[in-house]
Amino acid sequence: MKFLLYLGCTTATKQYGYELSLRATLPLLGVELEHPKDMNCCGVPMKGISKFYPYYACARIMALAESQGLDIIAPCNGCHLNLTETIYKLKLNPLLMSAVNELLKEEGLKYTGKAMVYHPVEILHDKIGIEKITSSIKRKLPEIPVSSHPGCHLIRPTEFPRPETRDGPLKLDRLIEAIGLKARDYPEKYECCGAAILPYSPEAAIKTAAFRIKRALAVGSKAITSLCPYCIDMLDGKQDAAKTITGDQNISIPALYYTQLLGLALGLDEKELGMSLNMSPVEVLLEEVKV
């Protein structure tokens, strides 16, 4: 399987552990990753300024993928949502499709709707499959309780299909258990991590992340995992700020990408998986799994 890896802005410029662990693990499971050329932002930051530009930006990304004959892996929940929404809207609106393609024509590009867009949770669960992952494990991890945090945009909105659903077990939870860990449920895993309000009310955003962490700790989780760069930025990167703002010094838990956990199970070294770049106490988890 070969895909175009569209990292988006946040993963490529801030969440290096996500990119490193994706590039380290997916090839071991039979996925070849092609780096995109001349790529652009998906347009999410411009949604409050222009209704048209985000559709054009996403169509350009997919037109570039089509020109290479590849489907897309979009690791960022926000990018995945914006790309998927564009597919849905352009299919329903021929006039919008025509306007987008009129601009793309200036670069010799055309969006036809052939390129599919997948999130890593879909690649791992639906394309590679639990059986393949289980059979590829070199180091089965102990049954440590781990809470998943899929992120808002992996589940919502429901106007068009999303990779995860609240109706039944999460794919991410199945993937956690496929490598030996124990998925520990907590209701707040379906709620926002706080990232969406960070630019407008940093204190409220960090308090939101703190509450999510405290609820995971309350059910006995030893770690939190996600495949969303915004969620990990909040749950991993903001723990010190959460302690300061809330005054609760017990806000401390390893928070890391599922691809980092997967990499450990596949026998990779934590340095290859970018775990030195995590801000939360991942060394506690590494000690638990005896790496």
Backbone as CSV, one residue per row, in Angstrom:
resi,resn,N_x,N_y,N_z,CA_x,CA_y,CA_z,C_x,C_y,C_z
1,MET,0.849,-1.194,0.000,0.000,0.000,0.000,0.881,1.240,0.000
2,LYS,0.558,2.161,-0.880,1.324,3.397,-0.975,0.377,4.583,-0.843
3,PHE,0.767,5.558,-0.011,-0.068,6.726,0.232,0.779,7.994,0.227
4,LEU,0.101,9.110,-0.046,0.702,10.422,0.124,0.489,10.830,1.577
5,LEU,1.563,11.137,2.294,1.450,11.547,3.695,1.325,13.066,3.755
6,TYR,0.116,13.536,4.040,-0.110,14.976,4.168,-0.111,15.328,5.657
7,LEU,0.973,15.911,6.128,1.152,16.156,7.553,0.352,17.341,8.068
8,GLY,0.058,18.315,7.192,-0.565,19.545,7.673,0.454,20.419,8.373
9,CYS,-0.027,21.457,9.030,0.881,22.442,9.645,1.361,22.034,11.037
10,THR,0.433,21.634,11.904,0.767,21.403,13.315,1.736,20.239,13.497
11,THR,1.476,19.127,12.825,2.362,17.966,12.951,3.744,18.272,12.399
12,ALA,3.783,18.952,11.260,5.064,19.210,10.587,5.912,20.257,11.296
13,THR,5.283,21.158,12.052,6.040,22.261,12.652,6.148,22.195,14.169
14,LYS,5.376,21.286,14.788,5.339,21.277,16.250,5.340,19.885,16.863
15,GLN,4.561,18.972,16.285,4.408,17.640,16.865,5.297,16.628,16.130
16,TYR,6.601,16.791,16.305,7.564,15.981,15.556,7.499,14.501,15.926
17,GLY,7.115,14.218,17.173,7.010,12.823,17.594,5.964,12.058,16.813
18,TYR,4.937,12.758,16.383,3.881,12.122,15.580,4.446,11.733,14.215
19,GLU,5.103,12.683,13.560,5.676,12.382,12.248,6.720,11.269,12.336
20,LEU,7.617,11.371,13.312,8.665,10.362,13.445,8.085,8.974,13.667
21,SER,7.078,8.882,14.529,6.510,7.563,14.834,5.669,7.022,13.678
22,LEU,5.019,7.899,12.943,4.307,7.446,11.743,5.284,6.885,10.713
23,ARG,6.351,7.636,10.466,7.329,7.215,9.454,8.099,5.968,9.889
24,ALA,8.193,5.749,11.199,8.912,4.572,11.701,8.053,3.318,11.700
25,THR,6.749,3.468,11.986,5.900,2.283,12.193,5.178,1.805,10.940
26,LEU,4.607,2.728,10.181,3.767,2.301,9.055,4.518,1.462,8.018
27,PRO,5.769,1.809,7.660,6.483,0.957,6.713,6.698,-0.475,7.216
28,LEU,6.812,-0.639,8.535,6.978,-1.989,9.093,5.710,-2.826,8.937
29,LEU,4.597,-2.154,8.663,3.311,-2.840,8.504,2.856,-2.851,7.051
30,GLY,3.785,-2.571,6.140,3.490,-2.695,4.713,2.956,-1.445,4.045
31,VAL,3.108,-0.297,4.686,2.612,0.962,4.119,3.791,1.812,3.653
32,GLU,3.793,2.145,2.370,4.833,3.011,1.803,4.313,4.450,1.801
33,LEU,5.145,5.362,2.304,4.731,6.758,2.425,5.482,7.623,1.427
34,GLU,4.715,8.367,0.652,5.291,9.292,-0.328,5.182,10.702,0.238
35,HIS,6.266,11.469,0.141,6.244,12.838,0.641,5.660,13.757,-0.426
36,PRO,4.696,14.605,-0.061,4.076,15.482,-1.072,5.008,16.598,-1.524
37,LYS,4.784,17.074,-2.715,5.576,18.172,-3.270,4.682,19.408,-3.387
38,ASP,5.262,20.578,-3.033,4.564,21.853,-3.230,3.197,21.857,-2.562
39,MET,3.180,21.489,-1.281,1.914,21.338,-0.571,1.533,22.629,0.150
40,ASN,0.273,22.754,0.529,-0.235,23.943,1.215,-1.037,23.562,2.449
41,CYS,-1.364,24.560,3.260,-2.239,24.386,4.424,-3.618,23.932,3.955
42,CYS,-4.335,23.180,4.796,-5.673,22.708,4.417,-6.716,23.810,4.459
43,GLY,-6.366,24.962,5.037,-7.282,26.098,5.029,-8.103,26.298,6.281
44,VAL,-7.981,25.415,7.269,-8.772,25.546,8.498,-8.613,26.932,9.141
45,PRO,-7.379,27.485,9.259,-7.249,28.802,9.899,-7.966,29.928,9.150
46,MET,-8.317,29.703,7.889,-8.949,30.739,7.070,-10.476,30.637,7.046
47,LYS,-11.034,29.667,7.778,-12.486,29.447,7.702,-13.293,30.647,8.192
48,GLY,-12.728,31.419,9.102,-13.433,32.592,9.601,-13.283,33.810,8.701
49,ILE,-12.499,33.670,7.642,-12.235,34.792,6.738,-12.860,34.567,5.370
50,SER,-12.794,33.323,4.894,-13.292,33.010,3.545,-13.987,31.659,3.547
51,LYS,-15.189,31.620,2.998,-15.890,30.340,2.861,-15.296,29.514,1.719
52,PHE,-14.813,30.212,0.695,-14.345,29.525,-0.507,-12.932,28.966,-0.369
53,TYR,-12.035,29.747,0.238,-10.625,29.354,0.224,-10.359,27.959,0.809
54,PRO,-10.936,27.579,1.968,-10.654,26.237,2.489,-11.008,25.115,1.511
55,TYR,-12.092,25.296,0.744,-12.445,24.279,-0.251,-11.388,24.227,-1.356
56,TYR,-10.960,25.393,-1.792,-9.912,25.446,-2.817,-8.616,24.823,-2.296
57,ALA,-8.231,25.173,-1.045,-6.982,24.666,-0.476,-6.991,23.137,-0.401
58,CYS,-8.114,22.581,0.067,-8.217,21.119,0.182,-8.278,20.461,-1.194
59,ALA,-9.004,21.078,-2.118,-9.088,20.514,-3.472,-7.706,20.493,-4.115
60,ARG,-6.894,21.527,-3.844,-5.531,21.562,-4.398,-4.689,20.411,-3.846
61,ILE,-4.795,20.164,-2.548,-4.075,19.049,-1.931,-4.460,17.726,-2.596
62,MET,-5.767,17.531,-2.775,-6.247,16.273,-3.350,-5.937,16.181,-4.847
63,ALA,-5.927,17.323,-5.534,-5.550,17.324,-6.955,-4.074,16.949,-7.115
64,LEU,-3.228,17.419,-6.207,-1.815,17.035,-6.239,-1.659,15.537,-5.988
65,ALA,-2.445,15.007,-5.047,-2.410,13.566,-4.786,-2.864,12.787,-6.017
66,GLU,-3.926,13.270,-6.665,-4.422,12.620,-7.878,-3.358,12.632,-8.984
67,SER,-2.598,13.734,-9.070,-1.567,13.829,-10.111,-0.459,12.807,-9.896
68,GLN,-0.314,12.325,-8.634,0.659,11.290,-8.313,0.006,9.911,-8.255
69,GLY,-1.309,9.861,-8.480,-2.029,8.588,-8.458,-2.125,7.963,-7.086
70,LEU,-2.201,8.802,-6.041,-2.171,8.289,-4.676,-3.362,8.763,-3.852
71,ASP,-3.776,7.939,-2.888,-4.688,8.372,-1.846,-3.875,9.031,-0.743
72,ILE,-4.573,9.679,0.200,-3.924,10.513,1.210,-4.087,9.933,2.606
73,ILE,-3.014,10.008,3.393,-3.113,9.832,4.846,-2.979,11.218,5.462
74,ALA,-3.990,11.631,6.230,-3.980,12.934,6.904,-3.985,12.694,8.415
75,PRO,-2.830,12.788,9.081,-2.748,12.477,10.504,-3.455,13.473,11.421
76,CYS,-3.603,14.710,10.966,-4.241,15.736,11.789,-5.758,15.613,11.696
77,ASN,-6.430,15.559,12.846,-7.889,15.453,12.849,-8.543,16.625,12.116
78,GLY,-8.003,17.838,12.320,-8.571,19.013,11.672,-8.402,18.968,10.163
79,CYS,-7.214,18.583,9.701,-6.971,18.447,8.262,-7.872,17.374,7.664
80,HIS,-7.960,16.243,8.358,-8.789,15.148,7.860,-10.238,15.595,7.721
81,LEU,-10.739,16.315,8.730,-12.113,16.810,8.679,-12.303,17.760,7.503
82,ASN,-11.369,18.704,7.325,-11.512,19.696,6.272,-11.452,19.061,4.881
83,LEU,-10.551,18.099,4.712,-10.445,17.393,3.435,-11.711,16.582,3.155
84,THR,-12.206,15.897,4.170,-13.406,15.072,4.007,-14.637,15.925,3.721
85,GLU,-14.727,17.053,4.424,-15.840,17.962,4.184,-15.803,18.507,2.755
86,THR,-14.613,18.790,2.264,-14.473,19.295,0.897,-14.945,18.264,-0.115
87,ILE,-14.574,17.010,0.079,-15.052,15.939,-0.806,-16.579,15.930,-0.834
88,TYR,-17.173,16.009,0.347,-18.630,15.959,0.491,-19.294,17.162,-0.175
89,LYS,-18.775,18.363,0.093,-19.393,19.587,-0.436,-19.237,19.706,-1.949
90,LEU,-18.058,19.361,-2.471,-17.846,19.489,-3.913,-18.681,18.474,-4.694
91,LYS,-18.903,17.333,-4.089,-19.743,16.318,-4.740,-21.188,16.806,-4.851
92,LEU,-21.631,17.573,-3.855,-23.011,18.065,-3.833,-23.196,19.351,-4.632
93,ASN,-22.105,20.069,-4.892,-22.202,21.399,-5.481,-21.334,21.513,-6.740
94,PRO,-21.875,21.204,-7.902,-21.102,21.266,-9.150,-20.556,22.657,-9.454
95,LEU,-21.283,23.709,-9.060,-20.809,25.073,-9.301,-19.560,25.373,-8.483
96,LEU,-19.552,24.907,-7.241,-18.370,25.072,-6.388,-17.197,24.280,-6.954
97,MET,-17.460,23.068,-7.388,-16.432,22.226,-8.021,-15.840,22.940,-9.237
98,SER,-16.693,23.536,-10.053,-16.246,24.224,-11.260,-15.385,25.436,-10.915
99,ALA,-15.790,26.189,-9.878,-15.036,27.373,-9.467,-13.653,26.990,-8.941
100,VAL,-13.603,25.913,-8.169,-12.329,25.420,-7.641,-11.417,24.990,-8.788
101,ASN,-11.946,24.227,-9.715,-11.132,23.725,-10.821,-10.679,24.828,-11.777
102,GLU,-11.452,25.904,-11.839,-11.048,27.043,-12.673,-9.738,27.643,-12.146
103,LEU,-9.598,27.694,-10.834,-8.355,28.186,-10.237,-7.230,27.157,-10.355
104,LEU,-7.564,25.900,-10.126,-6.550,24.851,-10.218,-5.976,24.738,-11.628
105,LYS,-6.783,25.091,-12.617,-6.359,25.014,-14.011,-5.122,25.871,-14.278
106,GLU,-4.970,26.958,-13.508,-3.815,27.847,-13.672,-2.496,27.128,-13.381
107,GLU,-2.563,26.050,-12.568,-1.367,25.262,-12.243,-1.320,23.947,-13.014
108,GLY,-2.255,23.767,-13.920,-2.314,22.503,-14.659,-2.856,21.367,-13.818
109,LEU,-3.640,21.686,-12.785,-4.214,20.678,-11.885,-5.720,20.582,-12.092
110,LYS,-6.270,19.432,-11.699,-7.716,19.250,-11.732,-8.125,18.295,-10.619
111,TYR,-9.161,18.686,-9.883,-9.706,17.807,-8.846,-10.903,17.054,-9.423
112,THR,-10.851,15.737,-9.353,-11.937,14.913,-9.897,-12.695,14.136,-8.829
113,GLY,-12.134,14.055,-7.630,-12.774,13.273,-6.570,-12.258,11.852,-6.467
114,LYS,-11.194,11.537,-7.210,-10.657,10.166,-7.178,-9.861,9.875,-5.913
115,ALA,-9.150,10.860,-5.398,-8.272,10.639,-4.242,-9.100,10.434,-2.975
116,MET,-8.846,9.354,-2.260,-9.478,9.081,-0.980,-8.598,9.638,0.133
117,VAL,-9.236,9.974,1.249,-8.512,10.539,2.387,-8.727,9.651,3.606
118,TYR,-7.629,9.235,4.227,-7.694,8.346,5.388,-6.958,8.960,6.575
119,HIS,-7.475,8.680,7.759,-6.791,9.027,9.006,-5.965,7.814,9.433
120,PRO,-4.864,8.009,10.169,-4.082,6.850,10.624,-4.883,5.774,11.349
121,VAL,-5.930,6.183,12.086,-6.726,5.158,12.781,-7.431,4.253,11.775
122,GLU,-7.805,4.793,10.614,-8.418,3.979,9.569,-7.380,3.098,8.884
123,ILE,-6.208,3.633,8.635,-5.134,2.850,8.013,-4.789,1.663,8.908
124,LEU,-4.606,1.940,10.198,-4.190,0.891,11.132,-5.300,-0.136,11.367
125,HIS,-6.509,0.335,11.605,-7.600,-0.570,11.964,-8.254,-1.220,10.752
126,ASP,-8.505,-0.424,9.704,-9.298,-0.912,8.572,-8.454,-1.467,7.428
127,LYS,-7.324,-0.831,7.151,-6.498,-1.232,6.014,-5.463,-2.297,6.406
128,ILE,-4.707,-2.033,7.455,-3.716,-3.009,7.923,-4.403,-4.122,8.702
129,GLY,-5.206,-3.730,9.674,-6.010,-4.694,10.428,-5.356,-5.160,11.715
130,ILE,-6.201,-5.498,12.661,-5.754,-5.947,13.985,-4.882,-7.204,13.876
131,GLU,-5.283,-8.132,13.026,-4.556,-9.401,12.897,-3.117,-9.177,12.438
132,LYS,-2.939,-8.322,11.445,-1.604,-8.025,10.931,-0.756,-7.336,11.992
133,ILE,-1.355,-6.401,12.721,-0.624,-5.710,13.789,-0.194,-6.707,14.862
134,THR,-1.127,-7.550,15.299,-0.829,-8.531,16.349,0.287,-9.483,15.926
135,SER,0.248,-9.909,14.671,1.262,-10.855,14.187,2.622,-10.195,13.964
136,SER,2.659,-8.859,13.918,3.906,-8.136,13.680,4.615,-7.718,14.960
137,ILE,3.954,-7.929,16.091,4.504,-7.475,17.372,5.774,-8.236,17.725
138,LYS,6.779,-7.497,18.118,8.040,-8.095,18.583,8.124,-8.094,20.108
139,ARG,7.391,-7.178,20.725,7.432,-7.017,22.173,6.019,-6.701,22.651
140,LYS,5.272,-7.720,23.065,3.904,-7.474,23.534,3.957,-6.680,24.834
141,LEU,3.236,-5.585,24.871,3.266,-4.711,26.036,2.377,-5.270,27.145
142,PRO,2.728,-5.011,28.418,1.929,-5.531,29.538,0.552,-4.865,29.603
143,GLU,-0.369,-5.477,30.331,-1.755,-4.987,30.401,-1.876,-3.759,31.297
144,ILE,-1.173,-2.720,30.927,-1.252,-1.451,31.638,-2.503,-0.715,31.177
145,PRO,-3.302,-0.162,32.108,-4.514,0.564,31.695,-4.172,1.898,31.018
146,VAL,-4.678,2.075,29.817,-4.413,3.276,29.018,-5.747,3.823,28.514
147,SER,-5.939,5.116,28.671,-7.155,5.767,28.168,-6.899,6.395,26.810
148,SER,-7.821,6.200,25.889,-7.718,6.836,24.583,-8.415,8.193,24.619
149,HIS,-7.943,9.082,23.758,-8.613,10.373,23.572,-8.626,10.649,22.071
150,PRO,-9.689,10.209,21.378,-9.686,10.287,19.916,-9.686,11.700,19.353
151,GLY,-10.259,12.649,20.088,-10.362,14.013,19.591,-11.705,14.266,18.926
152,CYS,-12.190,15.491,19.061,-13.538,15.852,18.591,-13.771,15.505,17.129
153,HIS,-12.830,15.938,16.276,-13.084,15.872,14.836,-12.972,14.465,14.262
154,LEU,-12.507,13.524,15.059,-12.502,12.140,14.587,-13.901,11.529,14.682
155,ILE,-14.753,12.169,15.486,-16.100,11.669,15.737,-17.175,12.594,15.175
156,ARG,-16.941,13.880,15.253,-17.928,14.877,14.852,-17.374,15.753,13.734
157,PRO,-18.262,16.371,12.894,-19.729,16.254,12.865,-20.160,14.964,12.183
158,THR,-21.439,14.659,12.281,-21.946,13.409,11.701,-22.680,13.644,10.374
159,GLU,-22.560,14.841,9.819,-23.193,15.140,8.532,-22.619,14.261,7.417
160,PHE,-21.338,13.893,7.579,-20.677,13.003,6.629,-19.828,12.029,7.447
161,PRO,-19.420,10.903,6.878,-18.765,9.853,7.667,-17.481,10.320,8.344
162,ARG,-17.320,9.911,9.607,-16.095,10.184,10.360,-15.428,8.849,10.695
163,PRO,-14.122,8.856,10.968,-13.400,7.592,11.205,-13.858,6.831,12.444
164,GLU,-14.327,7.564,13.473,-14.762,6.932,14.712,-16.225,7.266,14.983
165,THR,-16.840,6.487,15.874,-18.223,6.740,16.276,-18.370,6.440,17.757
166,ARG,-19.318,7.121,18.396,-19.602,6.845,19.815,-20.460,5.599,19.977
167,ASP,-21.003,5.088,18.887,-21.878,3.910,18.938,-21.045,2.640,18.832
168,GLY,-20.553,2.185,19.981,-19.727,0.969,19.980,-18.284,1.272,20.325
169,PRO,-17.455,0.227,20.429,-16.050,0.408,20.810,-15.296,1.263,19.787
170,LEU,-14.399,2.081,20.285,-13.552,2.880,19.401,-12.523,1.990,18.709
171,LYS,-12.213,2.317,17.466,-11.129,1.633,16.769,-9.824,1.824,17.533
172,LEU,-9.627,3.035,18.074,-8.405,3.314,18.813,-8.276,2.414,20.037
173,ASP,-9.391,2.122,20.706,-9.354,1.223,21.860,-8.987,-0.201,21.429
174,ARG,-9.508,-0.638,20.289,-9.151,-1.971,19.792,-7.658,-2.032,19.462
175,LEU,-7.148,-0.953,18.904,-5.724,-0.902,18.561,-4.849,-0.917,19.813
176,ILE,-5.298,-0.257,20.863,-4.575,-0.272,22.136,-4.442,-1.713,22.635
177,GLU,-5.538,-2.447,22.603,-5.526,-3.813,23.126,-4.786,-4.773,22.197
178,ALA,-4.682,-4.436,20.922,-3.972,-5.304,19.975,-2.485,-5.419,20.292
179,ILE,-1.925,-4.432,20.995,-0.486,-4.474,21.318,-0.243,-4.867,22.776
180,GLY,-1.310,-5.316,23.466,-1.146,-5.865,24.805,-1.652,-4.987,25.932
181,LEU,-1.822,-3.689,25.673,-2.291,-2.775,26.709,-3.777,-2.972,26.971
182,LYS,-4.273,-2.399,28.063,-5.684,-2.508,28.422,-6.358,-1.154,28.235
183,ALA,-7.335,-1.079,27.339,-8.055,0.173,27.114,-8.969,0.454,28.304
184,ARG,-8.721,1.594,28.958,-9.518,1.963,30.135,-10.501,3.065,29.738
185,ASP,-11.775,2.781,29.884,-12.809,3.707,29.435,-13.012,4.840,30.435
186,TYR,-13.342,6.011,29.909,-13.820,7.113,30.745,-14.665,8.031,29.859
187,PRO,-15.833,8.466,30.323,-16.785,9.176,29.464,-16.214,10.422,28.800
188,GLU,-15.293,11.114,29.485,-14.778,12.382,28.970,-13.861,12.233,27.763
189,LYS,-13.543,11.009,27.372,-12.666,10.824,26.224,-13.304,11.337,24.929
190,TYR,-14.625,11.498,24.923,-15.328,11.984,23.738,-15.406,13.511,23.692
191,GLU,-14.922,14.160,24.740,-15.060,15.613,24.832,-13.797,16.331,24.343
192,CYS,-13.924,17.655,24.178,-12.821,18.477,23.665,-11.658,18.516,24.653
193,CYS,-10.448,18.523,24.114,-9.239,18.598,24.943,-8.941,20.021,25.389
194,GLY,-9.615,20.997,24.775,-9.387,22.399,25.095,-8.656,23.172,24.009
195,ALA,-8.095,22.473,23.036,-7.284,23.137,22.012,-8.073,24.176,21.222
196,ALA,-9.356,23.912,20.994,-10.163,24.806,20.155,-10.306,26.199,20.759
197,ILE,-10.222,26.300,22.085,-10.391,27.620,22.717,-9.070,28.212,23.196
198,LEU,-7.974,27.527,22.955,-6.669,28.003,23.427,-6.333,29.419,22.937
199,PRO,-6.583,29.774,21.653,-6.233,31.128,21.205,-7.086,32.228,21.856
200,TYR,-8.261,31.871,22.362,-9.207,32.866,22.859,-9.235,32.953,24.383
201,SER,-9.036,31.822,25.042,-9.046,31.786,26.500,-8.083,30.707,26.978
202,PRO,-6.786,31.016,27.011,-5.774,30.012,27.377,-6.041,29.351,28.733
203,GLU,-6.474,30.141,29.703,-6.710,29.567,31.031,-7.837,28.540,30.997
204,ALA,-8.933,28.879,30.317,-10.057,27.940,30.207,-9.641,26.688,29.444
205,ALA,-8.822,26.859,28.399,-8.362,25.717,27.605,-7.518,24.773,28.447
206,ILE,-6.618,25.335,29.221,-5.730,24.499,30.033,-6.490,23.845,31.185
207,LYS,-7.478,24.535,31.724,-8.329,23.915,32.748,-9.125,22.744,32.160
208,THR,-9.538,22.891,30.911,-10.252,21.802,30.227,-9.349,20.579,30.091
209,ALA,-8.124,20.806,29.638,-7.162,19.700,29.505,-6.875,19.070,30.860
210,ALA,-6.751,19.907,31.887,-6.486,19.407,33.236,-7.610,18.491,33.710
211,PHE,-8.851,18.872,33.424,-9.987,18.051,33.837,-9.974,16.702,33.128
212,ARG,-9.638,16.697,31.840,-9.564,15.431,31.095,-8.505,14.511,31.732
213,ILE,-7.358,15.084,32.057,-6.281,14.292,32.661,-6.710,13.752,34.025
214,LYS,-7.339,14.596,34.831,-7.768,14.172,36.169,-8.809,13.053,36.095
215,ARG,-9.681,13.102,35.095,-10.681,12.053,34.943,-10.034,10.736,34.503
216,ALA,-9.032,10.828,33.644,-8.313,9.608,33.244,-7.593,8.999,34.440
217,LEU,-6.967,9.826,35.249,-6.294,9.339,36.457,-7.289,8.725,37.435
218,ALA,-8.480,9.307,37.504,-9.488,8.844,38.454,-9.971,7.436,38.157
219,VAL,-9.919,7.019,36.896,-10.357,5.659,36.556,-9.178,4.680,36.543
220,GLY,-8.014,5.144,36.975,-6.866,4.251,37.109,-5.958,4.148,35.904
221,SER,-6.107,5.047,34.944,-5.250,4.992,33.752,-3.812,5.370,34.096
222,LYS,-2.884,4.662,33.455,-1.460,4.948,33.639,-0.898,5.781,32.488
223,ALA,-1.714,5.996,31.455,-1.284,6.793,30.310,-2.508,7.203,29.506
224,ILE,-2.344,8.248,28.688,-3.356,8.680,27.734,-2.731,8.625,26.346
225,THR,-3.498,8.150,25.378,-2.959,8.103,24.020,-3.971,8.663,23.023
226,SER,-3.450,9.218,21.936,-4.285,9.824,20.909,-3.579,9.722,19.571
227,LEU,-4.316,10.026,18.507,-3.728,10.186,17.182,-4.123,11.554,16.625
228,CYS,-4.254,12.520,17.525,-4.577,13.894,17.155,-3.478,14.819,17.667
229,PRO,-2.843,15.608,16.796,-1.753,16.484,17.251,-2.213,17.579,18.207
230,TYR,-3.461,18.040,18.057,-3.961,19.060,18.975,-4.192,18.477,20.366
231,CYS,-4.739,17.263,20.426,-4.978,16.621,21.723,-3.673,16.362,22.463
232,ILE,-2.671,15.864,21.757,-1.395,15.594,22.415,-0.703,16.892,22.806
233,ASP,-0.840,17.923,21.987,-0.288,19.223,22.357,-0.858,19.691,23.694
234,MET,-2.153,19.455,23.923,-2.801,19.868,25.168,-2.521,18.910,26.315
235,LEU,-2.714,17.615,26.067,-2.640,16.629,27.149,-1.207,16.266,27.521
236,ASP,-0.303,16.386,26.569,1.119,16.124,26.822,1.870,17.409,27.143
237,GLY,1.629,18.436,26.341,2.454,19.639,26.415,2.040,20.674,27.430
238,LYS,0.851,20.543,28.000,0.342,21.601,28.887,0.201,21.155,30.341
239,GLN,0.836,20.052,30.711,0.662,19.557,32.088,1.281,20.493,33.123
240,ASP,2.445,21.058,32.825,3.058,21.996,33.777,2.194,23.237,33.944
241,ALA,1.659,23.738,32.837,0.764,24.902,32.905,-0.497,24.556,33.684
242,ALA,-0.996,23.333,33.512,-2.198,22.896,34.234,-1.944,22.859,35.736
243,LYS,-0.776,22.407,36.132,-0.431,22.398,37.564,-0.419,23.810,38.123
244,THR,0.163,24.738,37.367,0.265,26.128,37.821,-1.109,26.779,37.924
245,ILE,-1.939,26.606,36.904,-3.238,27.281,36.857,-4.226,26.694,37.865
246,THR,-4.223,25.364,38.011,-5.183,24.719,38.923,-4.655,24.568,40.340
247,GLY,-3.338,24.620,40.496,-2.730,24.388,41.800,-2.663,22.928,42.178
248,ASP,-3.042,22.051,41.273,-3.045,20.604,41.523,-1.756,19.998,40.970
249,GLN,-0.862,19.639,41.863,0.431,19.087,41.457,0.349,17.611,41.079
250,ASN,-0.835,17.018,41.216,-1.013,15.607,40.850,-1.385,15.420,39.380
251,ILE,-1.472,16.511,38.641,-1.766,16.412,37.207,-0.498,15.974,36.487
252,SER,-0.330,14.690,36.395,0.883,14.118,35.807,0.583,12.716,35.296
253,ILE,0.690,12.546,33.975,0.438,11.241,33.367,1.152,11.198,32.015
254,PRO,1.759,10.084,31.652,2.331,9.987,30.301,1.237,10.153,29.252
255,ALA,1.459,11.046,28.309,0.516,11.251,27.200,1.310,11.164,25.906
256,LEU,0.911,10.278,25.022,1.722,10.032,23.834,0.874,9.521,22.684
257,TYR,1.458,9.549,21.509,0.761,9.074,20.314,0.657,7.559,20.324
258,TYR,-0.453,7.063,19.795,-0.595,5.611,19.678,0.534,5.033,18.827
259,THR,0.965,5.754,17.818,2.048,5.254,16.960,3.355,5.112,17.726
260,GLN,3.516,5.876,18.802,4.690,5.696,19.662,4.582,4.405,20.462
261,LEU,3.390,4.131,20.991,3.166,2.865,21.697,3.313,1.685,20.743
262,LEU,2.732,1.827,19.565,2.832,0.777,18.550,4.294,0.499,18.209
263,GLY,5.078,1.563,18.074,6.492,1.406,17.758,7.241,0.608,18.814
264,LEU,6.914,0.852,20.079,7.538,0.068,21.154,7.194,-1.408,20.994
265,ALA,5.920,-1.692,20.687,5.491,-3.083,20.505,6.153,-3.721,19.284
266,LEU,6.488,-2.909,18.284,7.142,-3.428,17.072,8.652,-3.562,17.254
267,GLY,9.130,-3.246,18.459,10.543,-3.434,18.770,11.423,-2.232,18.497
268,LEU,10.823,-1.072,18.229,11.614,0.121,17.939,12.081,0.791,19.226
269,ASP,13.165,1.546,19.098,13.722,2.294,20.220,12.924,3.577,20.429
270,GLU,12.803,4.005,21.695,12.018,5.206,21.974,12.557,6.448,21.263
271,LYS,13.866,6.489,20.994,14.433,7.638,20.283,13.953,7.683,18.835
272,GLU,13.808,6.524,18.215,13.286,6.470,16.844,11.854,6.971,16.762
273,LEU,11.149,6.899,17.891,9.733,7.256,17.933,9.508,8.675,18.439
274,GLY,10.593,9.419,18.636,10.481,10.809,19.055,10.002,10.996,20.475
275,MET,10.171,9.988,21.332,9.630,10.090,22.677,10.419,11.044,23.568
276,SER,11.638,11.406,23.140,12.391,12.417,23.879,11.775,13.803,23.699
277,LEU,10.861,13.924,22.733,10.209,15.208,22.458,8.891,15.369,23.208
278,ASN,8.416,14.304,23.844,7.202,14.413,24.654,7.493,15.255,25.893
279,MET,6.507,16.015,26.322,6.669,16.908,27.474,6.185,16.273,28.779
280,SER,5.350,15.246,28.684,4.820,14.570,29.869,5.793,13.476,30.318
281,PRO,5.582,12.896,31.507,6.542,11.923,32.053,6.461,10.542,31.387
282,VAL,6.843,10.465,30.107,6.767,9.188,29.390,7.758,8.170,29.932
283,GLU,8.794,8.665,30.636,9.775,7.734,31.205,9.130,6.808,32.232
284,VAL,8.048,7.267,32.864,7.312,6.422,33.822,6.702,5.228,33.097
285,LEU,6.130,5.486,31.940,5.544,4.398,31.140,6.626,3.476,30.601
286,LEU,7.726,4.045,30.155,8.821,3.226,29.626,9.344,2.267,30.698
287,GLU,9.357,2.732,31.920,9.782,1.868,33.032,8.761,0.744,33.252
288,GLU,7.479,1.090,33.121,6.409,0.098,33.299,6.480,-1.000,32.242
289,VAL,6.804,-0.611,31.003,6.845,-1.610,29.929,8.237,-2.221,29.783
290,LYS,9.150,-1.792,30.669,10.514,-2.359,30.736,11.289,-2.183,29.424
291,VAL,11.220,-0.967,28.880,12.013,-0.664,27.672,13.403,-0.211,28.102
